[in-house]
Amino acid sequence: MSDTTSNAYSSKTSLKSNAGATAAAVDMITTACGAGDDTYKTNILDWAADGENLKKLRDSIKAAAAEE
């Protein structure tokens, strides 16, 4: 989790909301893009843009936060 966005989802309560879970999902994708070369960035961004993958990731984060 990056320091600049951690306040958006610093508690599991905020991860249960669309805004908090979306911020976490975007931060995960941004971090993954920063960890790889341009090929990996393209693949990650293509995955995020494909269909409802970003929404599914957000919903998975919300579900995991709700379980605790």
URCORUR-V149779 format. One record per run of one state. SS is the DSSP state (A for helix, B for strand, O for the rest). FROM is the first residue (numbers start at 1). TO is the last residue. Records with the same first field share a line. If there is no record, write none. Layout:
SS = FROM-TO + FROM-TO
This chain:
O = 1-5 + 10-11 + 16-17 + 36-37 + 50-52 + 68-68
A = 6-9 + 12-15 + 18-35 + 38-49 + 53-67
